[in-house]
Amino acid sequence: MCPFLSEENRMAFLNIFMLIGLAASAIPLLIHLFHRQRVTTIDFSSILFIKHLHLHQSRALKIRQLLLLILRALIILLAVLAFARPVLEGPMVAWLGTGVHQQTAFTIILDNSYSMSAGGRVASPFTQARKAAQQILDRMQNGDEGLIVLTAVPVKALPERPTTSLDLIQTTLSKIEVSSQTGNIADALSLANALLANTTSLNKKVYILTDMQRRDWQALLDTSSAFNIDPSVTMFLYPFDAPDISNVSVDAVAVNERLLIRNQPEQVTAIFTNHSTMPIKDRAISLFVNGVKRDSRMISADPGKSGTVKFNVMINAPGRYSGYVEIDQDDILTDNRQYFNLTIPPVITVQIIGNSESRYFLEQVLEPSGTLQTPIVVQTASAGVLNDDQDNAPDVMVIDGSVNLSAIQTGNMERYLAAGGGLLLFLGSGIGRSGYENTLLNDVFSCSVRGRLGSPGQRESYLSLGQMDHEHPIFTIFQSSTDALPDAPRFYASYHLNTTEGTRVISRFTDGAPAIIEGGKGRGKAILIASDVNTNWSDLALKSMFVPLMHRSIKYLHAPETMSHKEYHAGIPVEHFIDWNTPDTPLNIVYPSGNMTSVKPIIGNQGASIIVSQTEGLGVYRIQDGDGVLNEFSINPDTAESNISIMSTQQAVALFNENKPHIILSTAMSEDGLDKTLLQSQQGYEIWKSLIWLVLLLVLLETWVTRTISHKTAGESV
């Protein structure tokens, strides 16, 4: 149904396409103009005495012909309008009591994003909106068909298709609760529009029940000019907001695992934001690990401001730990907690193959003497250990750039990687005396050597380590700037590498050339540094970043899945990588609720992964095999929904009416106003029968006028 008049009292048409016939009302005018006689005037002195009489009669005839033209045009116009089935809607119809219920296809867009849970002195917006949805359903009658569309991402319809079973829709409504997800009004409108397009009803209505949070409307604001809605749909907007909301969100939690040192405190950093209009002061925020409170702080923040708080926690035993940071209760509880995962590695065996200088630096970093203890056990060996497959292969191999590898040794190295081993490879003088750059580099790192830059031992010119991929686990602890580090290492000699589309460059030199590349083979991961740890090649071993870089590289190569601190948001399917090589063996997903489901891993080029599609619940998800927990990850709310700034109804009306003037939005701020608007929207008065009677009356009048003109014309001709 398409509104014709606007605002309160309006006319609409149930068969809008018949209005194309309005163009036919111009036919009588065209016929009149076509048959209009062109008279040539000739003056005769003998008949000048009748000239004035003729002019008088001619004027009268023209008036009758004009009246006839208007009547014929009106007959066509009103007949077309009658077939278009016009309906009067609005307060006048309801007040007169002349309205009848129109068979309706409807969609209730119910905002169930977590901002709708805001408490306070009144009922939450969601409670109000669900009550309003029930009122809408109560106004429907047998034969009406509809459904409910939820705005929480990803949006979905309940039921999946419009149904005439109002009982089913009411039962569905009673089970809907506030989600832990963000909302998207644009996606909800698109889905509603698509579903209503398949209905046979000509009277289509969409009811939007929302708290008007600006973030949920953002996608519509960004795409309004290209947003298409069926012109036969009438929309009604009902805003429900909670005044004077106090909301502070925990936005993110980061575990700063700098070094693999035992009995040292781990640092957990949390970011929070005050979304309220009033400042907060001395609000408690706490750290929990495995359900036990381990630390607590007091925070303060001005309106709209964010802050950072740091916790220290001592964890001695190796293993997997889960925790969360929680802030005291406020009006929106969903965003008061952020979950995280922490892994303390067991013993990691590292085999170093290289010259004495390189081994010294690496040994001191990975397995230091004195009171400091790491979970790393260092083994040293020559390249000869790579001549055969190792029975007791280490967890990670570190190969110095001076090592010359044969084709047999590189082949064994690739098999070691495919079986799940880790490799840290420095490029140095040895590469020029071997051919492994044509095999190992291509197969594992998708690159090749173009040439060498600089000379070992000369320090006049050098490259620095510049741009880093700060999303990569080994670089997350370093500064986020894309510029060169203040204490960046100097590389006096390095290799210029050719890359391909499959090359993953995670750091570059200051001239833009690849500096550090990640590769892999089968289940194994590998890191390549385009220079050597030898001090003739670089001063990397003398810089402060060398220790955390080596520790994080070893941990990542040993168990990359334990360093995957990706942010996963509620409602968004998750692809999580795991250390697994039996694709036919299913794994179990244990949800935060305790429910469990089975899933088959997917073996791809990047290793094994699982897809978890049901992520509405907040908390820790565990991936289990028959022997226990294989991996863990956390699902948190997207705190973009925490911002309680709203869009006014005037802005929403302007948004639609500017680009789609055929769409009407009605607002009702109170319960009484809601019921009144519903009454007006569901009642209408079809006037096509009255138009048909008027057409018949005009036809009779047109016939009388035609005969009158004919008689007058005949009398004058005599």
Sequence and secondary structure as in RCSB ss.txt:
>XXXX:A:sequence
MCPFLSEENRMAFLNIFMLIGLAASAIPLLIHLFHRQRVTTIDFSSILFIKHLHLHQSRALKIRQLLLLILRALI
ILLAVLAFARPVLEGPMVAWLGTGVHQQTAFTIILDNSYSMSAGGRVASPFTQARKAAQQILDRMQNGDEGLIVL
TAVPVKALPERPTTSLDLIQTTLSKIEVSSQTGNIADALSLANALLANTTSLNKKVYILTDMQRRDWQALLDTSS
AFNIDPSVTMFLYPFDAPDISNVSVDAVAVNERLLIRNQPEQVTAIFTNHSTMPIKDRAISLFVNGVKRDSRMIS
ADPGKSGTVKFNVMINAPGRYSGYVEIDQDDILTDNRQYFNLTIPPVITVQIIGNSESRYFLEQVLEPSGTLQTP
IVVQTASAGVLNDDQDNAPDVMVIDGSVNLSAIQTGNMERYLAAGGGLLLFLGSGIGRSGYENTLLNDVFSCSVR
GRLGSPGQRESYLSLGQMDHEHPIFTIFQSSTDALPDAPRFYASYHLNTTEGTRVISRFTDGAPAIIEGGKGRGK
AILIASDVNTNWSDLALKSMFVPLMHRSIKYLHAPETMSHKEYHAGIPVEHFIDWNTPDTPLNIVYPSGNMTSVK
PIIGNQGASIIVSQTEGLGVYRIQDGDGVLNEFSINPDTAESNISIMSTQQAVALFNENKPHIILSTAMSEDGLD
KTLLQSQQGYEIWKSLIWLVLLLVLLETWVTRTISHKTAGESV
>XXXX:A:secstr
 EESS SSSEEEESSGGGGGGGGGGGHHHHHHHHT         GGGGGGHHHHHHHHHHHHHHHHHHHHHHHHH
HHHHHHHHT EEEESHHHHHHT  EE   EEEEEE  SGGGG  SSS  HHHHHHHHHHHHHHH  TT EEEEEE
 BSS EEEEEEEES HHHHHHHHHH    SS B HHHHHHHHHHHHTT   S EEEEEEE  BHHHHHHHHHHGG
G    TTEEEEEEE   SS   EEEEEEEEE     TT  EEEEEEEEE SSS EEEEEEEEEETTEEEEEEEEE
E TT EEEEEEEE   S EEEEEEEEE   S  GGGEEEEEEEE   EEEEEES HHHHHHHHHHHS SSS   S
EEEEEE GGGGGS  TT  SEEEE TT    HHHHHHHHHHHHTT EEEEE  GGGGGSSGGGTHIIIIISEEEE
EEEE TT  SS EEEEEE TTSTTTTTS   SS  TT  EESEEEEEEE TT EEEEEETTS EEEEEEEETTEE
EEEESS SSTTTBSGGGSTTHHHHHHHHHHHHH GGGG    EETTS EEEEES   TTS EEEE TTS EEEE 
 EEETTEEEEEE    S EEEEEEETTEEEEEEEEE  GGGG   B  HHHHHHHHHHH TT       SHHHHH
HHHHHHHEEEE HHHHHHHHHHHHHHHHHHHHHHHHHHHHHH 
